[in-house]
Every structure is written in structure tokens, then in C-alpha cells.
Amino acid sequence: MNINCVDNCRLSKFTGKKLLTLSRYKPYRYTMWRGETDDGLYIVVKYKRGFLYVGIGDTEMGAEASMNTVGTTDDVLSLFNPLELSTQDVLDFLEWDIDENNILDW
């Protein structure tokens, strides 16, 4: 799926990370990913109704508190038929590197 950048300056804070782990799960009406970088930071990604949010912090709560909107998809206009965003879409958009054996994709 095509993800459009909202703000290049904001996006640059999150791109190019090396991840140790990444897990995807789907609470009601949105998709979330949680992971950890090789330098010990926590990453939280949320995709809801066409908006992609990312946060990074020393703790998971800190990562959630620092979430920023970094991208949008065509799903913004589709409230009744939401589109799926795959883990690979997120990895490609954020230019993250991770061993595929360390991805838990529910």
C-alpha cells in the first residue's frame, strides 16, 4: 500500500532504525506494532483510519506518549471499508532493518 509522508522533518526522526524485535497485533479498529531498537529504545507504531503514528522512547509508555503522525494512506476517506497495512509496508516506509525471524506478525 502507498503511504504518503506528512512531514519529512518529523519522519526523519524515525527512519533508518535497526530493530531487534517487532510484533504486530490488532486491537479493535486499528493495528499496532511494538518493537525494540538495537540501541535499547522502544518503538510503537499505530495505524488507524488512514493515519500512521510512530513514537520512540526509553520505555513503552514513553514511546506511546511521544507518538507523531508521520504518514497517511488512501484509507483516510474510507471510513466504512478500512484498508489493511502490512508489516512490510511499515518496514519499507520507515526504512527499518530487521531479521525476519524476529518479526511476530499476528
Backbone as ProteinMPNN parsed JSONL, in Angstrom:
{"seq_chain_A": "MNINCVDNCRLSKFTGKKLLTLSRYKPYRYTMWRGETDDGLYIVVKYKRGFLYVGIGDTEMGAEASMNTVGTTDDVLSLFNPLELSTQDVLDFLEWDIDENNILDW", "coords_chain_A": {"N_chain_A": [[0.85, -1.17, 0.0], [0.45, 2.271, -0.631], [2.039, 4.723, 1.228], [1.855, 8.005, 2.267], [4.058, 10.639, 3.008], [3.802, 12.841, 5.758], [5.316, 14.876, 6.966], [8.557, 15.563, 6.284], [10.688, 16.291, 7.99], [9.783, 15.51, 10.538], [9.411, 12.78, 10.017], [12.034, 11.943, 9.579], [13.142, 11.532, 12.096], [12.467, 8.992, 12.764], [13.197, 7.15, 10.817], [15.341, 4.634, 9.271], [16.16, 2.921, 11.342], [17.614, 0.176, 13.187], [16.085, -2.707, 14.055], [15.543, -4.935, 16.784], [13.42, -6.535, 17.589], [9.994, -6.949, 16.535], [6.567, -6.749, 16.831], [3.258, -7.374, 15.734], [-0.107, -6.548, 16.264], [-3.713, -6.582, 16.456], [-5.812, -4.655, 17.934], [-9.246, -3.694, 18.48], [-10.425, -2.026, 15.666], [-7.984, -0.804, 14.861], [-4.445, -1.094, 14.021], [-1.473, -2.159, 15.599], [2.051, -1.97, 16.171], [4.799, -3.067, 18.039], [8.115, -2.634, 19.136], [11.709, -3.039, 19.571], [14.719, -1.224, 19.428], [18.15, -1.634, 18.301], [19.698, -0.088, 19.948], [18.426, -0.033, 22.364], [16.018, 1.394, 22.599], [12.456, 1.822, 22.719], [9.863, 1.224, 20.371], [6.778, 2.287, 19.09], [4.147, 1.791, 16.89], [1.249, 2.9, 15.284], [-1.615, 2.322, 13.342], [-4.413, 3.781, 12.138], [-7.458, 4.294, 10.627], [-6.331, 5.352, 8.217], [-4.203, 6.919, 9.058], [-0.818, 7.002, 10.066], [1.032, 6.589, 12.913], [3.963, 7.152, 14.883], [6.09, 6.456, 17.623], [8.927, 6.903, 19.761], [10.841, 5.888, 22.551], [12.435, 5.7, 25.852], [11.01, 3.957, 27.367], [8.103, 1.812, 26.954], [5.763, 3.191, 27.537], [6.707, 5.801, 27.355], [7.31, 5.866, 24.641], [4.743, 5.618, 23.538], [3.634, 8.002, 24.491], [5.032, 9.86, 23.027], [4.14, 9.796, 20.421], [3.864, 10.618, 16.963], [2.219, 11.84, 14.031], [3.141, 10.473, 11.02], [2.548, 9.599, 8.49], [0.096, 9.103, 5.863], [-2.566, 7.243, 4.323], [-4.563, 6.177, 1.491], [-6.757, 5.401, 2.808], [-7.833, 7.279, 4.485], [-10.156, 8.476, 3.59], [-11.92, 6.412, 3.604], [-14.057, 5.312, 5.605], [-15.825, 3.228, 6.11], [-14.896, 0.932, 4.928], [-12.191, -0.151, 5.799], [-8.711, -0.17, 4.923], [-6.051, -2.572, 4.872], [-2.868, -2.436, 6.412], [0.27, -3.672, 5.94], [2.924, -5.332, 7.777], [5.266, -5.308, 6.298], [4.812, -3.075, 4.664], [5.048, -1.004, 6.543], [7.717, -1.387, 7.417], [9.091, -0.867, 5.002], [8.33, 1.828, 4.44], [9.337, 3.231, 6.667], [11.952, 2.573, 6.458], [13.253, 0.572, 7.961], [15.436, -1.863, 9.36], [15.459, -5.295, 9.963], [15.849, -8.614, 11.179], [14.037, -11.112, 9.635], [13.189, -13.287, 11.128], [12.719, -12.276, 13.61], [10.303, -11.04, 13.668], [7.053, -10.868, 14.737], [4.094, -11.506, 13.489], [0.857, -11.146, 13.755]], "CA_chain_A": [[0.0, 0.0, 0.0], [1.188, 3.514, -0.711], [1.965, 5.585, 2.392], [2.31, 9.345, 1.935], [4.737, 11.32, 4.107], [3.139, 14.051, 6.236], [6.334, 15.884, 7.257], [9.87, 14.922, 6.144], [11.499, 16.557, 9.174], [9.264, 14.633, 11.591], [9.661, 11.4, 9.607], [13.468, 11.631, 9.657], [13.464, 11.109, 13.46], [12.084, 7.591, 12.944], [13.648, 6.281, 9.726], [16.677, 4.083, 9.265], [16.488, 2.229, 12.594], [17.859, -1.265, 13.203], [15.22, -3.267, 15.088], [15.818, -6.278, 17.291], [12.138, -7.25, 17.599], [8.816, -6.209, 16.109], [5.359, -7.581, 16.876], [2.057, -6.714, 15.228], [-1.369, -7.074, 16.749], [-4.848, -5.782, 16.0], [-6.958, -4.365, 18.795], [-10.436, -3.302, 17.73], [-10.432, -0.873, 14.756], [-6.69, -0.275, 14.444], [-3.338, -2.038, 14.048], [-0.304, -1.64, 16.312], [3.314, -2.691, 16.186], [5.708, -2.697, 19.128], [9.429, -3.192, 18.894], [12.855, -2.504, 20.291], [15.856, -0.966, 18.545], [19.415, -2.212, 18.763], [20.282, 0.77, 20.982], [17.635, -0.124, 23.589], [14.818, 2.23, 22.615], [11.194, 1.169, 22.369], [9.141, 1.835, 19.252], [5.363, 1.958, 18.983], [3.549, 2.257, 15.636], [-0.206, 2.7, 15.272], [-2.276, 2.673, 12.082], [-5.853, 3.871, 12.367], [-8.242, 5.095, 9.664], [-5.54, 6.041, 7.213], [-3.114, 7.69, 9.643], [0.255, 6.21, 10.65], [1.671, 7.289, 14.024], [5.147, 6.471, 15.397], [6.712, 7.036, 18.809], [10.142, 6.255, 20.248], [11.176, 6.331, 23.891], [13.203, 4.81, 26.717], [10.052, 2.973, 27.856], [6.957, 1.706, 26.049], [4.851, 4.305, 27.836], [7.327, 6.992, 26.786], [7.146, 5.793, 23.186], [3.341, 5.942, 23.238], [3.393, 9.421, 24.79], [5.72, 10.712, 22.051], [3.704, 9.448, 19.063], [3.64, 11.667, 15.971], [1.691, 11.42, 12.732], [4.213, 10.523, 10.027], [2.084, 9.236, 7.162], [-1.319, 8.852, 5.594], [-2.851, 6.386, 3.175], [-5.835, 6.495, 0.848], [-7.796, 4.943, 3.732], [-8.36, 8.426, 5.221], [-11.506, 8.761, 3.108], [-12.684, 5.173, 3.59], [-14.417, 5.014, 6.986], [-16.632, 2.018, 6.237], [-14.193, -0.206, 4.364], [-10.794, 0.169, 6.073], [-7.67, -0.899, 4.221], [-5.033, -3.193, 5.718], [-1.482, -2.016, 6.25], [1.077, -4.822, 6.336], [4.19, -5.069, 8.464], [6.258, -4.963, 5.277], [4.548, -1.685, 4.273], [5.623, -0.144, 7.587], [9.171, -1.512, 7.345], [9.566, -0.173, 3.8], [8.113, 3.267, 4.563], [10.224, 3.782, 7.688], [13.31, 2.141, 6.12], [13.776, -0.159, 9.107], [16.134, -3.115, 9.085], [15.209, -6.292, 10.997], [15.9, -10.013, 10.771], [12.636, -11.538, 9.5], [12.881, -14.255, 12.18], [12.396, -11.531, 14.828], [9.022, -10.378, 13.458], [5.867, -11.628, 15.13], [3.036, -10.858, 12.713], [-0.402, -11.837, 14.071]], "C_chain_A": [[0.897, 1.236, 0.0], [0.953, 4.352, 0.537], [2.58, 6.926, 2.005], [2.9, 10.014, 3.163], [3.987, 12.6, 4.47], [4.145, 15.186, 6.402], [7.705, 15.203, 7.236], [10.75, 15.117, 7.369], [11.077, 15.636, 10.327], [9.573, 13.169, 11.275], [11.122, 11.011, 9.798], [13.897, 11.198, 11.056], [13.263, 9.609, 13.645], [12.655, 6.647, 11.893], [15.049, 5.732, 9.969], [17.097, 3.352, 10.531], [16.759, 0.749, 12.347], [17.049, -1.825, 14.364], [15.682, -4.654, 15.498], [14.567, -7.136, 17.254], [11.052, -6.333, 17.073], [7.626, -7.161, 16.145], [4.163, -6.743, 16.472], [0.844, -7.364, 15.869], [-2.479, -6.092, 16.403], [-5.922, -5.671, 17.081], [-8.12, -3.904, 17.914], [-10.221, -1.998, 16.975], [-9.082, -0.23, 14.432], [-5.639, -1.381, 14.523], [-2.162, -1.388, 14.759], [0.884, -2.567, 16.137], [4.117, -2.176, 17.366], [7.045, -3.363, 18.862], [10.488, -2.542, 19.751], [14.011, -2.35, 19.312], [17.119, -1.587, 19.127], [20.122, -1.344, 19.803], [19.383, 0.898, 22.217], [16.411, 0.762, 23.683], [13.594, 1.411, 22.215], [10.513, 1.954, 21.263], [7.698, 1.347, 19.281], [4.843, 2.585, 17.698], [2.065, 1.945, 15.694], [-0.742, 3.149, 13.917], [-3.777, 2.63, 12.311], [-6.478, 4.821, 11.363], [-7.398, 5.96, 8.737], [-4.393, 6.87, 7.744], [-2.106, 6.746, 10.297], [0.989, 7.069, 11.675], [2.867, 6.478, 14.492], [5.654, 7.22, 16.617], [7.918, 6.228, 19.223], [10.441, 6.8, 21.634], [11.986, 5.306, 24.661], [12.332, 3.709, 27.314], [8.916, 2.869, 26.844], [5.968, 2.842, 26.28], [5.393, 5.616, 27.277], [7.193, 7.034, 25.277], [5.713, 6.134, 22.785], [3.053, 7.42, 23.449], [4.016, 10.34, 23.739], [5.279, 10.463, 20.614], [3.413, 10.684, 18.213], [3.031, 11.066, 14.718], [2.799, 11.57, 11.706], [3.734, 10.211, 8.622], [0.584, 9.071, 7.086], [-1.418, 7.896, 4.414], [-4.173, 6.837, 2.565], [-7.016, 6.118, 1.734], [-8.424, 6.097, 4.521], [-9.816, 8.687, 4.831], [-12.423, 7.548, 3.16], [-13.029, 4.728, 5.011], [-15.124, 3.674, 7.136], [-15.974, 0.767, 5.669], [-12.689, 0.001, 4.553], [-9.821, -0.743, 5.33], [-6.675, -1.47, 5.223], [-3.663, -2.61, 5.395], [-0.618, -3.161, 6.768], [2.331, -4.379, 7.091], [5.253, -4.665, 7.46], [6.062, -3.538, 4.769], [5.197, -0.716, 5.258], [7.147, -0.18, 7.53], [9.745, -0.763, 6.149], [9.457, 1.337, 3.939], [9.104, 3.895, 5.546], [11.684, 3.368, 7.5], [13.984, 1.471, 7.314], [14.392, -1.46, 8.659], [15.887, -4.069, 10.256], [15.339, -7.686, 10.384], [14.462, -10.538, 10.745], [12.233, -12.59, 10.532], [12.479, -13.581, 13.495], [11.108, -10.73, 14.695], [7.898, -11.334, 13.845], [4.668, -10.914, 14.506], [1.729, -11.623, 12.89], [-1.425, -11.575, 13.022]], "O_chain_A": [[1.984, 1.221, 0.578], [-0.19, 4.66, 0.875], [3.692, 6.978, 1.479], [2.311, 9.964, 4.242], [3.582, 13.356, 3.586], [3.866, 16.325, 6.028], [7.984, 14.356, 8.084], [11.483, 14.205, 7.752], [11.924, 15.056, 11.006], [9.953, 12.408, 12.164], [11.416, 9.866, 10.143], [14.934, 10.549, 11.192], [13.818, 9.015, 14.57], [12.595, 5.432, 12.08], [15.829, 6.276, 10.751], [18.294, 3.182, 10.767], [16.21, 0.147, 11.424], [17.286, -1.47, 15.519], [16.149, -5.441, 14.675], [14.63, -8.322, 16.928], [11.159, -5.109, 17.146], [7.669, -8.245, 15.563], [4.061, -5.566, 16.817], [0.78, -8.586, 16.0], [-2.225, -4.927, 16.097], [-6.834, -6.495, 17.139], [-7.95, -3.747, 16.704], [-9.873, -0.981, 17.574], [-9.053, 0.812, 13.776], [-5.909, -2.47, 15.03], [-1.88, -0.207, 14.551], [0.739, -3.779, 15.978], [4.111, -0.979, 17.653], [7.104, -4.51, 18.419], [10.221, -1.634, 20.538], [14.257, -3.221, 18.478], [17.152, -2.007, 20.284], [21.045, -1.811, 20.471], [19.551, 1.817, 23.019], [15.818, 0.871, 24.756], [13.694, 0.436, 21.471], [10.575, 3.182, 21.219], [7.429, 0.161, 19.47], [5.068, 3.768, 17.443], [1.668, 0.854, 16.104], [-0.376, 4.209, 13.408], [-4.341, 1.585, 12.634], [-6.093, 5.985, 11.254], [-7.698, 7.131, 8.503], [-3.667, 7.476, 6.957], [-2.488, 5.807, 10.996], [1.502, 8.14, 11.35], [2.811, 5.248, 14.502], [5.653, 8.45, 16.652], [7.941, 5.008, 19.06], [10.319, 7.999, 21.883], [12.202, 4.188, 24.194], [12.835, 2.661, 27.718], [8.775, 3.73, 25.976], [5.405, 3.388, 25.332], [4.63, 6.446, 26.784], [6.988, 8.099, 24.694], [5.491, 6.851, 21.809], [2.312, 8.026, 22.675], [3.576, 11.479, 23.578], [5.968, 10.873, 19.68], [2.806, 11.652, 18.672], [3.299, 9.912, 14.383], [3.343, 12.661, 11.531], [4.428, 10.519, 7.654], [-0.102, 8.921, 8.097], [-0.489, 7.759, 3.618], [-4.817, 7.761, 3.061], [-8.155, 6.48, 1.436], [-9.455, 5.902, 5.165], [-10.618, 9.083, 5.677], [-13.593, 7.648, 2.794], [-12.36, 3.854, 5.561], [-15.029, 3.046, 8.19], [-16.449, -0.343, 5.908], [-11.981, 0.294, 3.589], [-10.081, -1.931, 5.138], [-6.482, -0.907, 6.301], [-3.352, -2.329, 4.237], [-0.763, -3.573, 7.919], [2.734, -3.217, 7.045], [6.058, -3.776, 7.735], [7.042, -2.855, 4.471], [5.817, 0.269, 4.856], [7.798, 0.863, 7.587], [10.774, -0.097, 6.269], [10.394, 2.056, 3.592], [9.647, 4.969, 5.284], [12.55, 3.758, 8.283], [15.136, 1.763, 7.636], [13.935, -2.085, 7.702], [16.082, -3.694, 11.412], [14.985, -7.906, 9.225], [13.747, -10.417, 11.739], [11.041, -12.767, 10.785], [11.956, -14.24, 14.394], [10.841, -9.844, 15.506], [7.811, -12.456, 13.344], [4.28, -9.836, 14.956], [1.521, -12.646, 12.237], [-2.547, -12.072, 13.117]]}, "name": "protein", "num_of_chains": 1, "seq": "MNINCVDNCRLSKFTGKKLLTLSRYKPYRYTMWRGETDDGLYIVVKYKRGFLYVGIGDTEMGAEASMNTVGTTDDVLSLFNPLELSTQDVLDFLEWDIDENNILDW"}
